[in-house]
Amino acid sequence: SGKDSATTSTEIRIQAIYALRRVAIKLPHKVRNCLYPVYKNPARSVEERIAAFIVMMDSEPQASFLELLAQSTQRETSNQVGGFVYTHMKSLAESRMPVDQRISKACQKALRLCRPFHLGMQYSQSSKFQAVKEASLGASVDIQTVSDKRSVLPRAATA
């Protein structure tokens, strides 16, 4: 049926976006140039837009690009996308992991430009749980949920 094929094509596009993770570090500018229009397009599904944001963040963006993403939340029409971007950047800004030092400092600065989204559990979000013993020893678990306004349960979750 038409609904099933629309769902299937959305799922295929999401998988295609996540496939770009494999080259995000090697070709960061190309990946960001490809995915930024997807992220910015409110006609795209929430899942596609969040996937595009996640992969762009995997490309180790510079502070200027993080600030561009943060500024985009000022005009964001989707609480799902805005909530996810805000909580993801906030989690990175608060990271105490040595490996996250550069992006943590950049996200702290970028968050000043970000519209705060203080939403409930029914909205998409990103959380980071960490245990750091010494400067070189620690563990981190990232939990990301993509929600849908039609259900209390998340549509997708990764850890």
N, C-alpha and C positions, 0 to 999 in steps of 0.2 A: 504494500500500500504506500501511498504518498508520504504519510507520517513516518513509516519505518525507513524509507529511503532517505528522508531528510535527517533522521537520527543517525543512520549509518554514515552518510556523507560528513556529518559533523564529527562523528567519532573518527573517521578516516583523517579528517583535517587535523584533529587533536593529536593523533598518532604521528602524523607527518611533522607537526610542530615539535613534538618531543624527540623525534628522530634527529632534529637539528642540534640536539644536545651533544651529539658525537663530534660535531665540528665547531661548537660554540667557542672553544678556547683557541682553536687554530685559525678560525676565520671570524673573529668577533664582529668586525664592522659589517661584513656581508650578512651575518645572521641577524644583527640588530636592524640593518636596513630592510631586511625581508620581513621581520616580525613587528617592528614598531607600527606600521600601518594596521596590522591585525589587532594589536593591542589598543590602538586609538579608535578603532571603528566600532561604534555602539551597535551597529547592525549585526555584528558577529556575536556568537553565543558567549555567555560568561565563561564557560569552560575553555573556549578557544582563546579568549583574551587573557585569561589567567595563565594558560599554558605558554602563551607568547611572552608574558611578563617573566615567568619562571626561567624560561630558556635564555631570555635576554640577561637575566641576573646571573645565569651560569657562565655567561661570556666575560665575566670579570670586568664590568663596565667601569669607566673612569668617573670621577666625581661629577664632571659636567653632565654626563648622561644620567647619572642618578638624580641630579637636580632637575633635569628635564622630566624624568618620570615622576618625581615628587610634585612638580608644578602641575602636571597633568591631572592630579587628583583634585585640584581646585575646580575644574570644570567637569569632573567625572559624574555621569548621570546614574551609574549603577552602584548601589551600595555593596553588592557582592564584589565587584572588581575593586572599588575604592577601599573597602574593608580589608581585602586581601593585600593590596599594595601597601597600605598603611601598616598593617600588623607585620608584614614581612620585613619592611624597612626598619620598623621599631625593634623587631627581634635581632636583626643584624646590628643595629646601633648599640644594643645592650650586650652584645656578645663579648665574652671574656676570653674566648679561645685565641691563642696566639696566631693561628692560621687566618683568622678573620680580622686581624688588627687594621689593615688598610681599608677594607670595605666598611668596617665598623665606624671608623672615623669619618669616612665619606658619607655614610648614612646618617650619622649624628648631625652633620651639617645640612644634608638634604632634607631631613625631617622638618627643619624650620620652614621649609617651603610647602610641606605636605599638609593637606587638609586632614585634620584628625577624624577618624571614623571610630567612634566608640559604640560598637554595635554588639548585639547578643550572639549567642552560640549558633543561632540560625543563619548567620552570615558567614561567607567564606573568610578564612583567616589562616595565618601562618604563625606557628609558635616554635620556639627553640628552647630545649631544656638542656642545661649544661652542668657539668661537674668538673671544676678545675682544681687540681691539687697543687701544682707548682706551675712555674712559667712554661714548662715544656710538657706537662702531663695533664690530659683532660679528655673528656668524652662529651659528645653532643648528639642530641636526637632532634631532628626537625620533624614537626608534624604539620601537615598542610591539609586543610579541608576545603572543598569546593561545594558550596551549598546551592540550593535552588529554592526560590520563594514558594514553590508549591508543596514543599515538604520540610518537616523539622529535621529529618535525617540528612546528612551530607550526601551529595550526589557522587562525590569521589573523595578519597582520603589517601594520603601517602605518608610514610614515615621513613 
